[in-house]
Amino acid sequence: MDRNSDEYRQRRERNNMAVKKSRLKSKQKAQDTLQRVNQLKEENERLEAKIKLLTKELSVLKDLFLEHAHTLADKVQPVSTEATTTHSDNTGQ
């Protein structure tokens, strides 16, 4: 094919346009990917901060629960088996 022909120039022009379009599409895809990576990094940081906060809150609540449980255990006095047996014997008569 003759490089000076109209057909050759049209093919080259179409090819150049296709290459340009392909490169723009590739560049846009790379930018989109980079943007998504940045969004995911930000989300990950927020989630890790939330995990840290919730872990701290869980620790505080566990401590409060254990403190309350020990306080209740100290207030409750064990019931002897003699008192239970004597009480049940009296109701049967």
PyMOL Python script that loads the backbone (N, CA, C, O; Angstrom):
from pymol import cmd

cmd.read_pdbstr("""\
ATOM      1  N   MET A   1       0.846  -1.176   0.000  1.00  0.00           N
ATOM      2  CA  MET A   1       0.000   0.000   0.000  1.00  0.00           C
ATOM      3  C   MET A   1       0.892   1.240   0.000  1.00  0.00           C
ATOM      4  O   MET A   1       1.898   1.303   0.707  1.00  0.00           O
ATOM      5  N   ASP A   2       0.518   2.174  -0.770  1.00  0.00           N
ATOM      6  CA  ASP A   2       1.280   3.408  -0.936  1.00  0.00           C
ATOM      7  C   ASP A   2       1.025   4.337   0.254  1.00  0.00           C
ATOM      8  O   ASP A   2      -0.121   4.619   0.605  1.00  0.00           O
ATOM      9  N   ARG A   3       2.112   4.805   0.864  1.00  0.00           N
ATOM     10  CA  ARG A   3       2.000   5.683   2.031  1.00  0.00           C
ATOM     11  C   ARG A   3       1.410   7.042   1.683  1.00  0.00           C
ATOM     12  O   ARG A   3       0.976   7.774   2.573  1.00  0.00           O
ATOM     13  N   ASN A   4       1.389   7.369   0.475  1.00  0.00           N
ATOM     14  CA  ASN A   4       0.841   8.658   0.053  1.00  0.00           C
ATOM     15  C   ASN A   4      -0.628   8.567  -0.352  1.00  0.00           C
ATOM     16  O   ASN A   4      -1.245   9.582  -0.673  1.00  0.00           O
ATOM     17  N   SER A   5      -1.180   7.382  -0.341  1.00  0.00           N
ATOM     18  CA  SER A   5      -2.571   7.222  -0.786  1.00  0.00           C
ATOM     19  C   SER A   5      -3.546   7.707   0.295  1.00  0.00           C
ATOM     20  O   SER A   5      -3.219   7.752   1.481  1.00  0.00           O
ATOM     21  N   ASP A   6      -4.727   8.061  -0.149  1.00  0.00           N
ATOM     22  CA  ASP A   6      -5.773   8.510   0.776  1.00  0.00           C
ATOM     23  C   ASP A   6      -6.204   7.376   1.708  1.00  0.00           C
ATOM     24  O   ASP A   6      -6.449   7.593   2.895  1.00  0.00           O
ATOM     25  N   GLU A   7      -6.290   6.182   1.160  1.00  0.00           N
ATOM     26  CA  GLU A   7      -6.699   5.031   1.963  1.00  0.00           C
ATOM     27  C   GLU A   7      -5.713   4.792   3.106  1.00  0.00           C
ATOM     28  O   GLU A   7      -6.129   4.535   4.236  1.00  0.00           O
ATOM     29  N   TYR A   8      -4.417   4.873   2.824  1.00  0.00           N
ATOM     30  CA  TYR A   8      -3.389   4.682   3.845  1.00  0.00           C
ATOM     31  C   TYR A   8      -3.525   5.740   4.934  1.00  0.00           C
ATOM     32  O   TYR A   8      -3.493   5.418   6.122  1.00  0.00           O
ATOM     33  N   ARG A   9      -3.676   6.989   4.539  1.00  0.00           N
ATOM     34  CA  ARG A   9      -3.801   8.081   5.514  1.00  0.00           C
ATOM     35  C   ARG A   9      -5.056   7.900   6.386  1.00  0.00           C
ATOM     36  O   ARG A   9      -5.020   8.175   7.586  1.00  0.00           O
ATOM     37  N   GLN A  10      -6.136   7.450   5.798  1.00  0.00           N
ATOM     38  CA  GLN A  10      -7.367   7.225   6.570  1.00  0.00           C
ATOM     39  C   GLN A  10      -7.184   6.090   7.585  1.00  0.00           C
ATOM     40  O   GLN A  10      -7.631   6.177   8.729  1.00  0.00           O
ATOM     41  N   ARG A  11      -6.520   5.034   7.135  1.00  0.00           N
ATOM     42  CA  ARG A  11      -6.257   3.915   8.054  1.00  0.00           C
ATOM     43  C   ARG A  11      -5.363   4.365   9.206  1.00  0.00           C
ATOM     44  O   ARG A  11      -5.620   4.031  10.363  1.00  0.00           O
ATOM     45  N   ARG A  12      -4.323   5.115   8.891  1.00  0.00           N
ATOM     46  CA  ARG A  12      -3.409   5.614   9.929  1.00  0.00           C
ATOM     47  C   ARG A  12      -4.149   6.537  10.901  1.00  0.00           C
ATOM     48  O   ARG A  12      -3.941   6.470  12.112  1.00  0.00           O
ATOM     49  N   GLU A  13      -4.994   7.378  10.370  1.00  0.00           N
ATOM     50  CA  GLU A  13      -5.748   8.301  11.217  1.00  0.00           C
ATOM     51  C   GLU A  13      -6.701   7.533  12.142  1.00  0.00           C
ATOM     52  O   GLU A  13      -6.799   7.843  13.329  1.00  0.00           O
ATOM     53  N   ARG A  14      -7.395   6.540  11.600  1.00  0.00           N
ATOM     54  CA  ARG A  14      -8.297   5.724  12.425  1.00  0.00           C
ATOM     55  C   ARG A  14      -7.508   4.957  13.493  1.00  0.00           C
ATOM     56  O   ARG A  14      -7.932   4.844  14.644  1.00  0.00           O
ATOM     57  N   ASN A  15      -6.356   4.438  13.080  1.00  0.00           N
ATOM     58  CA  ASN A  15      -5.520   3.711  14.032  1.00  0.00           C
ATOM     59  C   ASN A  15      -5.023   4.640  15.141  1.00  0.00           C
ATOM     60  O   ASN A  15      -5.046   4.279  16.318  1.00  0.00           O
ATOM     61  N   ASN A  16      -4.582   5.820  14.763  1.00  0.00           N
ATOM     62  CA  ASN A  16      -4.100   6.786  15.760  1.00  0.00           C
ATOM     63  C   ASN A  16      -5.213   7.163  16.743  1.00  0.00           C
ATOM     64  O   ASN A  16      -4.975   7.292  17.944  1.00  0.00           O
ATOM     65  N   MET A  17      -6.426   7.335  16.221  1.00  0.00           N
ATOM     66  CA  MET A  17      -7.561   7.661  17.085  1.00  0.00           C
ATOM     67  C   MET A  17      -7.878   6.497  18.025  1.00  0.00           C
ATOM     68  O   MET A  17      -8.191   6.706  19.197  1.00  0.00           O
ATOM     69  N   ALA A  18      -7.796   5.274  17.505  1.00  0.00           N
ATOM     70  CA  ALA A  18      -8.066   4.091  18.327  1.00  0.00           C
ATOM     71  C   ALA A  18      -7.024   3.949  19.436  1.00  0.00           C
ATOM     72  O   ALA A  18      -7.359   3.625  20.575  1.00  0.00           O
ATOM     73  N   VAL A  19      -5.767   4.194  19.097  1.00  0.00           N
ATOM     74  CA  VAL A  19      -4.689   4.115  20.093  1.00  0.00           C
ATOM     75  C   VAL A  19      -4.893   5.181  21.165  1.00  0.00           C
ATOM     76  O   VAL A  19      -4.752   4.908  22.358  1.00  0.00           O
ATOM     77  N   LYS A  20      -5.223   6.388  20.735  1.00  0.00           N
ATOM     78  CA  LYS A  20      -5.450   7.485  21.680  1.00  0.00           C
ATOM     79  C   LYS A  20      -6.610   7.144  22.621  1.00  0.00           C
ATOM     80  O   LYS A  20      -6.517   7.352  23.831  1.00  0.00           O
ATOM     81  N   LYS A  21      -7.696   6.623  22.059  1.00  0.00           N
ATOM     82  CA  LYS A  21      -8.866   6.243  22.851  1.00  0.00           C
ATOM     83  C   LYS A  21      -8.503   5.145  23.856  1.00  0.00           C
ATOM     84  O   LYS A  21      -8.917   5.189  25.015  1.00  0.00           O
ATOM     85  N   SER A  22      -7.730   4.167  23.398  1.00  0.00           N
ATOM     86  CA  SER A  22      -7.318   3.063  24.259  1.00  0.00           C
ATOM     87  C   SER A  22      -6.447   3.561  25.414  1.00  0.00           C
ATOM     88  O   SER A  22      -6.612   3.126  26.553  1.00  0.00           O
ATOM     89  N   ARG A  23      -5.529   4.464  25.115  1.00  0.00           N
ATOM     90  CA  ARG A  23      -4.647   5.006  26.158  1.00  0.00           C
ATOM     91  C   ARG A  23      -5.435   5.835  27.171  1.00  0.00           C
ATOM     92  O   ARG A  23      -5.167   5.766  28.370  1.00  0.00           O
ATOM     93  N   LEU A  24      -6.397   6.611  26.699  1.00  0.00           N
ATOM     94  CA  LEU A  24      -7.231   7.395  27.615  1.00  0.00           C
ATOM     95  C   LEU A  24      -8.055   6.478  28.523  1.00  0.00           C
ATOM     96  O   LEU A  24      -8.193   6.725  29.721  1.00  0.00           O
ATOM     97  N   LYS A  25      -8.591   5.423  27.927  1.00  0.00           N
ATOM     98  CA  LYS A  25      -9.384   4.467  28.697  1.00  0.00           C
ATOM     99  C   LYS A  25      -8.519   3.791  29.764  1.00  0.00           C
ATOM    100  O   LYS A  25      -8.948   3.612  30.904  1.00  0.00           O
ATOM    101  N   SER A  26      -7.308   3.423  29.382  1.00  0.00           N
ATOM    102  CA  SER A  26      -6.381   2.788  30.315  1.00  0.00           C
ATOM    103  C   SER A  26      -6.012   3.750  31.449  1.00  0.00           C
ATOM    104  O   SER A  26      -5.964   3.360  32.616  1.00  0.00           O
ATOM    105  N   LYS A  27      -5.754   5.001  31.091  1.00  0.00           N
ATOM    106  CA  LYS A  27      -5.400   6.013  32.090  1.00  0.00           C
ATOM    107  C   LYS A  27      -6.571   6.239  33.050  1.00  0.00           C
ATOM    108  O   LYS A  27      -6.364   6.356  34.258  1.00  0.00           O
ATOM    109  N   GLN A  28      -7.790   6.302  32.527  1.00  0.00           N
ATOM    110  CA  GLN A  28      -8.978   6.491  33.364  1.00  0.00           C
ATOM    111  C   GLN A  28      -9.163   5.316  34.314  1.00  0.00           C
ATOM    112  O   GLN A  28      -9.509   5.498  35.481  1.00  0.00           O
ATOM    113  N   LYS A  29      -8.930   4.113  33.807  1.00  0.00           N
ATOM    114  CA  LYS A  29      -9.067   2.921  34.646  1.00  0.00           C
ATOM    115  C   LYS A  29      -8.052   2.951  35.791  1.00  0.00           C
ATOM    116  O   LYS A  29      -8.382   2.600  36.924  1.00  0.00           O
ATOM    117  N   ALA A  30      -6.827   3.367  35.496  1.00  0.00           N
ATOM    118  CA  ALA A  30      -5.794   3.464  36.527  1.00  0.00           C
ATOM    119  C   ALA A  30      -6.179   4.512  37.574  1.00  0.00           C
ATOM    120  O   ALA A  30      -5.979   4.297  38.770  1.00  0.00           O
ATOM    121  N   GLN A  31      -6.727   5.638  37.130  1.00  0.00           N
ATOM    122  CA  GLN A  31      -7.159   6.681  38.065  1.00  0.00           C
ATOM    123  C   GLN A  31      -8.309   6.186  38.941  1.00  0.00           C
ATOM    124  O   GLN A  31      -8.337   6.442  40.145  1.00  0.00           O
ATOM    125  N   ASP A  32      -9.249   5.480  38.333  1.00  0.00           N
ATOM    126  CA  ASP A  32     -10.374   4.928  39.092  1.00  0.00           C
ATOM    127  C   ASP A  32      -9.886   3.935  40.145  1.00  0.00           C
ATOM    128  O   ASP A  32     -10.366   3.925  41.278  1.00  0.00           O
ATOM    129  N   THR A  33      -8.930   3.107  39.755  1.00  0.00           N
ATOM    130  CA  THR A  33      -8.379   2.121  40.687  1.00  0.00           C
ATOM    131  C   THR A  33      -7.678   2.819  41.848  1.00  0.00           C
ATOM    132  O   THR A  33      -7.849   2.428  43.003  1.00  0.00           O
ATOM    133  N   LEU A  34      -6.897   3.840  41.548  1.00  0.00           N
ATOM    134  CA  LEU A  34      -6.194   4.589  42.594  1.00  0.00           C
ATOM    135  C   LEU A  34      -7.185   5.254  43.544  1.00  0.00           C
ATOM    136  O   LEU A  34      -6.985   5.254  44.759  1.00  0.00           O
ATOM    137  N   GLN A  35      -8.244   5.815  42.989  1.00  0.00           N
ATOM    138  CA  GLN A  35      -9.270   6.447  43.815  1.00  0.00           C
ATOM    139  C   GLN A  35      -9.929   5.414  44.730  1.00  0.00           C
ATOM    140  O   GLN A  35     -10.167   5.688  45.906  1.00  0.00           O
ATOM    141  N   ARG A  36     -10.219   4.245  44.200  1.00  0.00           N
ATOM    142  CA  ARG A  36     -10.842   3.177  44.998  1.00  0.00           C
ATOM    143  C   ARG A  36      -9.900   2.712  46.106  1.00  0.00           C
ATOM    144  O   ARG A  36     -10.335   2.453  47.228  1.00  0.00           O
ATOM    145  N   VAL A  37      -8.617   2.607  45.790  1.00  0.00           N
ATOM    146  CA  VAL A  37      -7.630   2.210  46.801  1.00  0.00           C
ATOM    147  C   VAL A  37      -7.625   3.224  47.940  1.00  0.00           C
ATOM    148  O   VAL A  37      -7.604   2.844  49.111  1.00  0.00           O
ATOM    149  N   ASN A  38      -7.642   4.508  47.602  1.00  0.00           N
ATOM    150  CA  ASN A  38      -7.642   5.550  48.631  1.00  0.00           C
ATOM    151  C   ASN A  38      -8.910   5.503  49.482  1.00  0.00           C
ATOM    152  O   ASN A  38      -8.853   5.680  50.699  1.00  0.00           O
ATOM    153  N   GLN A  39     -10.051   5.263  48.840  1.00  0.00           N
ATOM    154  CA  GLN A  39     -11.307   5.138  49.586  1.00  0.00           C
ATOM    155  C   GLN A  39     -11.244   3.961  50.559  1.00  0.00           C
ATOM    156  O   GLN A  39     -11.667   4.072  51.709  1.00  0.00           O
ATOM    157  N   LEU A  40     -10.714   2.844  50.089  1.00  0.00           N
ATOM    158  CA  LEU A  40     -10.625   1.657  50.942  1.00  0.00           C
ATOM    159  C   LEU A  40      -9.655   1.871  52.100  1.00  0.00           C
ATOM    160  O   LEU A  40      -9.890   1.387  53.207  1.00  0.00           O
ATOM    161  N   LYS A  41      -8.568   2.594  51.846  1.00  0.00           N
ATOM    162  CA  LYS A  41      -7.621   2.903  52.929  1.00  0.00           C
ATOM    163  C   LYS A  41      -8.291   3.753  54.002  1.00  0.00           C
ATOM    164  O   LYS A  41      -8.129   3.497  55.195  1.00  0.00           O
ATOM    165  N   GLU A  42      -9.044   4.764  53.576  1.00  0.00           N
ATOM    166  CA  GLU A  42      -9.752   5.619  54.534  1.00  0.00           C
ATOM    167  C   GLU A  42     -10.780   4.819  55.328  1.00  0.00           C
ATOM    168  O   GLU A  42     -10.895   4.970  56.545  1.00  0.00           O
ATOM    169  N   GLU A  43     -11.517   3.975  54.632  1.00  0.00           N
ATOM    170  CA  GLU A  43     -12.517   3.149  55.312  1.00  0.00           C
ATOM    171  C   GLU A  43     -11.844   2.212  56.307  1.00  0.00           C
ATOM    172  O   GLU A  43     -12.350   2.007  57.410  1.00  0.00           O
ATOM    173  N   ASN A  44     -10.713   1.647  55.926  1.00  0.00           N
ATOM    174  CA  ASN A  44      -9.976   0.748  56.807  1.00  0.00           C
ATOM    175  C   ASN A  44      -9.521   1.483  58.067  1.00  0.00           C
ATOM    176  O   ASN A  44      -9.613   0.942  59.170  1.00  0.00           O
ATOM    177  N   GLU A  45      -9.032   2.711  57.907  1.00  0.00           N
ATOM    178  CA  GLU A  45      -8.603   3.497  59.070  1.00  0.00           C
ATOM    179  C   GLU A  45      -9.777   3.774  60.006  1.00  0.00           C
ATOM    180  O   GLU A  45      -9.645   3.671  61.225  1.00  0.00           O
ATOM    181  N   ARG A  46     -10.935   4.129  59.422  1.00  0.00           N
ATOM    182  CA  ARG A  46     -12.126   4.383  60.247  1.00  0.00           C
ATOM    183  C   ARG A  46     -12.543   3.114  60.996  1.00  0.00           C
ATOM    184  O   ARG A  46     -12.876   3.164  62.180  1.00  0.00           O
ATOM    185  N   LEU A  47     -12.522   1.996  60.303  1.00  0.00           N
ATOM    186  CA  LEU A  47     -12.934   0.739  60.931  1.00  0.00           C
ATOM    187  C   LEU A  47     -11.961   0.312  62.031  1.00  0.00           C
ATOM    188  O   LEU A  47     -12.379  -0.197  63.071  1.00  0.00           O
ATOM    189  N   GLU A  48     -10.676   0.516  61.801  1.00  0.00           N
ATOM    190  CA  GLU A  48      -9.695   0.162  62.832  1.00  0.00           C
ATOM    191  C   GLU A  48      -9.859   1.045  64.063  1.00  0.00           C
ATOM    192  O   GLU A  48      -9.718   0.570  65.191  1.00  0.00           O
ATOM    193  N   ALA A  49     -10.156   2.332  63.854  1.00  0.00           N
ATOM    194  CA  ALA A  49     -10.404   3.230  64.984  1.00  0.00           C
ATOM    195  C   ALA A  49     -11.648   2.784  65.747  1.00  0.00           C
ATOM    196  O   ALA A  49     -11.679   2.829  66.977  1.00  0.00           O
ATOM    197  N   LYS A  50     -12.667   2.357  65.014  1.00  0.00           N
ATOM    198  CA  LYS A  50     -13.901   1.886  65.652  1.00  0.00           C
ATOM    199  C   LYS A  50     -13.638   0.618  66.452  1.00  0.00           C
ATOM    200  O   LYS A  50     -14.152   0.461  67.560  1.00  0.00           O
ATOM    201  N   ILE A  51     -12.840  -0.284  65.898  1.00  0.00           N
ATOM    202  CA  ILE A  51     -12.479  -1.516  66.616  1.00  0.00           C
ATOM    203  C   ILE A  51     -11.766  -1.172  67.916  1.00  0.00           C
ATOM    204  O   ILE A  51     -12.054  -1.752  68.963  1.00  0.00           O
ATOM    205  N   LYS A  52     -10.840  -0.232  67.843  1.00  0.00           N
ATOM    206  CA  LYS A  52     -10.082   0.177  69.029  1.00  0.00           C
ATOM    207  C   LYS A  52     -11.027   0.742  70.093  1.00  0.00           C
ATOM    208  O   LYS A  52     -10.918   0.406  71.272  1.00  0.00           O
ATOM    209  N   LEU A  53     -11.946   1.593  69.667  1.00  0.00           N
ATOM    210  CA  LEU A  53     -12.907   2.193  70.592  1.00  0.00           C
ATOM    211  C   LEU A  53     -13.818   1.133  71.208  1.00  0.00           C
ATOM    212  O   LEU A  53     -14.047   1.138  72.418  1.00  0.00           O
ATOM    213  N   LEU A  54     -14.335   0.232  70.388  1.00  0.00           N
ATOM    214  CA  LEU A  54     -15.237  -0.804  70.889  1.00  0.00           C
ATOM    215  C   LEU A  54     -14.519  -1.791  71.805  1.00  0.00           C
ATOM    216  O   LEU A  54     -15.104  -2.285  72.769  1.00  0.00           O
ATOM    217  N   THR A  55     -13.262  -2.077  71.509  1.00  0.00           N
ATOM    218  CA  THR A  55     -12.480  -2.967  72.368  1.00  0.00           C
ATOM    219  C   THR A  55     -12.281  -2.331  73.739  1.00  0.00           C
ATOM    220  O   THR A  55     -12.385  -3.000  74.766  1.00  0.00           O
ATOM    221  N   LYS A  56     -11.993  -1.031  73.742  1.00  0.00           N
ATOM    222  CA  LYS A  56     -11.821  -0.306  75.004  1.00  0.00           C
ATOM    223  C   LYS A  56     -13.140  -0.289  75.781  1.00  0.00           C
ATOM    224  O   LYS A  56     -13.154  -0.505  76.992  1.00  0.00           O
ATOM    225  N   GLU A  57     -14.242  -0.031  75.082  1.00  0.00           N
ATOM    226  CA  GLU A  57     -15.557  -0.016  75.720  1.00  0.00           C
ATOM    227  C   GLU A  57     -15.894  -1.391  76.296  1.00  0.00           C
ATOM    228  O   GLU A  57     -16.422  -1.487  77.404  1.00  0.00           O
ATOM    229  N   LEU A  58     -15.593  -2.444  75.557  1.00  0.00           N
ATOM    230  CA  LEU A  58     -15.841  -3.802  76.034  1.00  0.00           C
ATOM    231  C   LEU A  58     -15.059  -4.077  77.316  1.00  0.00           C
ATOM    232  O   LEU A  58     -15.583  -4.683  78.251  1.00  0.00           O
ATOM    233  N   SER A  59     -13.820  -3.636  77.354  1.00  0.00           N
ATOM    234  CA  SER A  59     -12.987  -3.840  78.533  1.00  0.00           C
ATOM    235  C   SER A  59     -13.584  -3.130  79.751  1.00  0.00           C
ATOM    236  O   SER A  59     -13.634  -3.695  80.843  1.00  0.00           O
ATOM    237  N   VAL A  60     -14.034  -1.894  79.557  1.00  0.00           N
ATOM    238  CA  VAL A  60     -14.650  -1.136  80.653  1.00  0.00           C
ATOM    239  C   VAL A  60     -15.915  -1.837  81.133  1.00  0.00           C
ATOM    240  O   VAL A  60     -16.132  -1.974  82.337  1.00  0.00           O
ATOM    241  N   LEU A  61     -16.749  -2.280  80.198  1.00  0.00           N
ATOM    242  CA  LEU A  61     -17.995  -2.949  80.575  1.00  0.00           C
ATOM    243  C   LEU A  61     -17.738  -4.282  81.283  1.00  0.00           C
ATOM    244  O   LEU A  61     -18.462  -4.642  82.211  1.00  0.00           O
ATOM    245  N   LYS A  62     -16.717  -5.006  80.851  1.00  0.00           N
ATOM    246  CA  LYS A  62     -16.365  -6.259  81.533  1.00  0.00           C
ATOM    247  C   LYS A  62     -15.957  -5.979  82.975  1.00  0.00           C
ATOM    248  O   LYS A  62     -16.377  -6.672  83.901  1.00  0.00           O
ATOM    249  N   ASP A  63     -15.123  -4.941  83.147  1.00  0.00           N
ATOM    250  CA  ASP A  63     -14.676  -4.583  84.496  1.00  0.00           C
ATOM    251  C   ASP A  63     -15.863  -4.196  85.377  1.00  0.00           C
ATOM    252  O   ASP A  63     -15.936  -4.609  86.534  1.00  0.00           O
ATOM    253  N   LEU A  64     -16.791  -3.407  84.837  1.00  0.00           N
ATOM    254  CA  LEU A  64     -17.979  -3.018  85.601  1.00  0.00           C
ATOM    255  C   LEU A  64     -18.822  -4.240  85.965  1.00  0.00           C
ATOM    256  O   LEU A  64     -19.308  -4.363  87.090  1.00  0.00           O
ATOM    257  N   PHE A  65     -18.984  -5.125  85.008  1.00  0.00           N
ATOM    258  CA  PHE A  65     -19.765  -6.335  85.253  1.00  0.00           C
ATOM    259  C   PHE A  65     -19.133  -7.178  86.353  1.00  0.00           C
ATOM    260  O   PHE A  65     -19.825  -7.631  87.266  1.00  0.00           O
ATOM    261  N   LEU A  66     -17.828  -7.389  86.271  1.00  0.00           N
ATOM    262  CA  LEU A  66     -17.145  -8.205  87.279  1.00  0.00           C
ATOM    263  C   LEU A  66     -17.211  -7.544  88.649  1.00  0.00           C
ATOM    264  O   LEU A  66     -17.397  -8.224  89.658  1.00  0.00           O
ATOM    265  N   GLU A  67     -17.059  -6.233  88.692  1.00  0.00           N
ATOM    266  CA  GLU A  67     -17.144  -5.505  89.961  1.00  0.00           C
ATOM    267  C   GLU A  67     -18.546  -5.664  90.560  1.00  0.00           C
ATOM    268  O   GLU A  67     -18.691  -5.900  91.760  1.00  0.00           O
ATOM    269  N   HIS A  68     -19.557  -5.536  89.728  1.00  0.00           N
ATOM    270  CA  HIS A  68     -20.940  -5.689  90.186  1.00  0.00           C
ATOM    271  C   HIS A  68     -21.204  -7.128  90.646  1.00  0.00           C
ATOM    272  O   HIS A  68     -21.874  -7.342  91.656  1.00  0.00           O
ATOM    273  N   ALA A  69     -20.694  -8.087  89.925  1.00  0.00           N
ATOM    274  CA  ALA A  69     -20.881  -9.495  90.283  1.00  0.00           C
ATOM    275  C   ALA A  69     -20.234  -9.796  91.632  1.00  0.00           C
ATOM    276  O   ALA A  69     -20.810 -10.518  92.446  1.00  0.00           O
ATOM    277  N   HIS A  70     -19.046  -9.252  91.874  1.00  0.00           N
ATOM    278  CA  HIS A  70     -18.372  -9.477  93.159  1.00  0.00           C
ATOM    279  C   HIS A  70     -19.139  -8.802  94.291  1.00  0.00           C
ATOM    280  O   HIS A  70     -19.237  -9.352  95.388  1.00  0.00           O
ATOM    281  N   THR A  71     -19.679  -7.622  94.034  1.00  0.00           N
ATOM    282  CA  THR A  71     -20.462  -6.916  95.050  1.00  0.00           C
ATOM    283  C   THR A  71     -21.702  -7.724  95.416  1.00  0.00           C
ATOM    284  O   THR A  71     -22.025  -7.863  96.596  1.00  0.00           O
ATOM    285  N   LEU A  72     -22.390  -8.251  94.426  1.00  0.00           N
ATOM    286  CA  LEU A  72     -23.573  -9.077  94.693  1.00  0.00           C
ATOM    287  C   LEU A  72     -23.200 -10.351  95.443  1.00  0.00           C
ATOM    288  O   LEU A  72     -23.917 -10.770  96.351  1.00  0.00           O
ATOM    289  N   ALA A  73     -22.102 -10.955  95.074  1.00  0.00           N
ATOM    290  CA  ALA A  73     -21.669 -12.192  95.725  1.00  0.00           C
ATOM    291  C   ALA A  73     -21.354 -11.938  97.193  1.00  0.00           C
ATOM    292  O   ALA A  73     -21.623 -12.788  98.042  1.00  0.00           O
ATOM    293  N   ASP A  74     -20.786 -10.772  97.498  1.00  0.00           N
ATOM    294  CA  ASP A  74     -20.476 -10.438  98.887  1.00  0.00           C
ATOM    295  C   ASP A  74     -21.754 -10.200  99.692  1.00  0.00           C
ATOM    296  O   ASP A  74     -21.792 -10.508 100.884  1.00  0.00           O
ATOM    297  N   LYS A  75     -22.796  -9.660  99.068  1.00  0.00           N
ATOM    298  CA  LYS A  75     -24.050  -9.366  99.765  1.00  0.00           C
ATOM    299  C   LYS A  75     -24.881 -10.620 100.008  1.00  0.00           C
ATOM    300  O   LYS A  75     -25.564 -10.722 101.027  1.00  0.00           O
ATOM    301  N   VAL A  76     -24.831 -11.551  99.102  1.00  0.00           N
ATOM    302  CA  VAL A  76     -25.623 -12.775  99.227  1.00  0.00           C
ATOM    303  C   VAL A  76     -24.905 -13.721 100.171  1.00  0.00           C
ATOM    304  O   VAL A  76     -23.732 -14.042  99.985  1.00  0.00           O
ATOM    305  N   GLN A  77     -25.641 -14.167 101.202  1.00  0.00           N
ATOM    306  CA  GLN A  77     -25.044 -15.095 102.149  1.00  0.00           C
ATOM    307  C   GLN A  77     -25.525 -16.499 101.822  1.00  0.00           C
ATOM    308  O   GLN A  77     -26.698 -16.704 101.511  1.00  0.00           O
ATOM    309  N   PRO A  78     -24.636 -17.446 101.892  1.00  0.00           N
ATOM    310  CA  PRO A  78     -25.047 -18.809 101.562  1.00  0.00           C
ATOM    311  C   PRO A  78     -26.088 -19.321 102.562  1.00  0.00           C
ATOM    312  O   PRO A  78     -26.009 -19.038 103.757  1.00  0.00           O
ATOM    313  N   VAL A  79     -27.041 -20.061 102.063  1.00  0.00           N
ATOM    314  CA  VAL A  79     -28.091 -20.652 102.895  1.00  0.00           C
ATOM    315  C   VAL A  79     -27.607 -22.025 103.334  1.00  0.00           C
ATOM    316  O   VAL A  79     -27.179 -22.835 102.512  1.00  0.00           O
ATOM    317  N   SER A  80     -27.679 -22.280 104.632  1.00  0.00           N
ATOM    318  CA  SER A  80     -27.214 -23.580 105.114  1.00  0.00           C
ATOM    319  C   SER A  80     -28.250 -24.648 104.787  1.00  0.00           C
ATOM    320  O   SER A  80     -29.433 -24.346 104.626  1.00  0.00           O
ATOM    321  N   THR A  81     -27.812 -25.869 104.693  1.00  0.00           N
ATOM    322  CA  THR A  81     -28.718 -26.966 104.358  1.00  0.00           C
ATOM    323  C   THR A  81     -29.610 -27.312 105.545  1.00  0.00           C
ATOM    324  O   THR A  81     -30.705 -27.837 105.344  1.00  0.00           O
ATOM    325  N   GLU A  82     -29.174 -27.033 106.785  1.00  0.00           N
ATOM    326  CA  GLU A  82     -29.989 -27.315 107.969  1.00  0.00           C
ATOM    327  C   GLU A  82     -31.249 -26.460 107.966  1.00  0.00           C
ATOM    328  O   GLU A  82     -32.335 -26.962 108.259  1.00  0.00           O
ATOM    329  N   ALA A  83     -31.124 -25.199 107.646  1.00  0.00           N
ATOM    330  CA  ALA A  83     -32.281 -24.299 107.651  1.00  0.00           C
ATOM    331  C   ALA A  83     -33.286 -24.738 106.598  1.00  0.00           C
ATOM    332  O   ALA A  83     -34.491 -24.659 106.836  1.00  0.00           O
ATOM    333  N   THR A  84     -32.839 -25.183 105.480  1.00  0.00           N
ATOM    334  CA  THR A  84     -33.726 -25.629 104.413  1.00  0.00           C
ATOM    335  C   THR A  84     -34.439 -26.907 104.828  1.00  0.00           C
ATOM    336  O   THR A  84     -35.637 -27.057 104.587  1.00  0.00           O
ATOM    337  N   THR A  85     -33.720 -27.817 105.442  1.00  0.00           N
ATOM    338  CA  THR A  85     -34.294 -29.096 105.848  1.00  0.00           C
ATOM    339  C   THR A  85     -35.320 -28.882 106.957  1.00  0.00           C
ATOM    340  O   THR A  85     -36.401 -29.469 106.913  1.00  0.00           O
ATOM    341  N   THR A  86     -35.002 -28.053 107.948  1.00  0.00           N
ATOM    342  CA  THR A  86     -35.905 -27.784 109.059  1.00  0.00           C
ATOM    343  C   THR A  86     -37.179 -27.135 108.555  1.00  0.00           C
ATOM    344  O   THR A  86     -38.272 -27.488 108.997  1.00  0.00           O
ATOM    345  N   HIS A  87     -37.051 -26.196 107.643  1.00  0.00           N
ATOM    346  CA  HIS A  87     -38.211 -25.488 107.104  1.00  0.00           C
ATOM    347  C   HIS A  87     -39.135 -26.446 106.348  1.00  0.00           C
ATOM    348  O   HIS A  87     -40.355 -26.363 106.484  1.00  0.00           O
ATOM    349  N   SER A  88     -38.578 -27.325 105.577  1.00  0.00           N
ATOM    350  CA  SER A  88     -39.412 -28.252 104.810  1.00  0.00           C
ATOM    351  C   SER A  88     -40.060 -29.291 105.722  1.00  0.00           C
ATOM    352  O   SER A  88     -41.138 -29.794 105.405  1.00  0.00           O
ATOM    353  N   ASP A  89     -39.419 -29.626 106.860  1.00  0.00           N
ATOM    354  CA  ASP A  89     -40.008 -30.583 107.790  1.00  0.00           C
ATOM    355  C   ASP A  89     -41.237 -29.990 108.470  1.00  0.00           C
ATOM    356  O   ASP A  89     -42.210 -30.705 108.711  1.00  0.00           O
ATOM    357  N   ASN A  90     -41.211 -28.696 108.783  1.00  0.00           N
ATOM    358  CA  ASN A  90     -42.321 -28.041 109.467  1.00  0.00           C
ATOM    359  C   ASN A  90     -43.548 -27.920 108.580  1.00  0.00           C
ATOM    360  O   ASN A  90     -44.670 -27.962 109.085  1.00  0.00           O
ATOM    361  N   THR A  91     -43.371 -27.774 107.301  1.00  0.00           N
ATOM    362  CA  THR A  91     -44.511 -27.603 106.408  1.00  0.00           C
ATOM    363  C   THR A  91     -45.226 -28.916 106.179  1.00  0.00           C
ATOM    364  O   THR A  91     -46.394 -28.916 105.789  1.00  0.00           O
ATOM    365  N   GLY A  92     -44.581 -30.000 106.404  1.00  0.00           N
ATOM    366  CA  GLY A  92     -45.204 -31.296 106.170  1.00  0.00           C
ATOM    367  C   GLY A  92     -46.145 -31.702 107.277  1.00  0.00           C
ATOM    368  O   GLY A  92     -46.946 -32.614 107.071  1.00  0.00           O
ATOM    369  N   GLN A  93     -46.098 -31.080 108.440  1.00  0.00           N
ATOM    370  CA  GLN A  93     -46.898 -31.520 109.586  1.00  0.00           C
ATOM    371  C   GLN A  93     -48.229 -30.896 109.632  1.00  0.00           C
ATOM    372  O   GLN A  93     -49.009 -31.174 110.543  1.00  0.00           O
TER     373      GLN A  93
END
""", "prot")
cmd.dss("prot")
cmd.show_as("cartoon", "prot")
cmd.util.cbc("prot")
cmd.orient("prot")
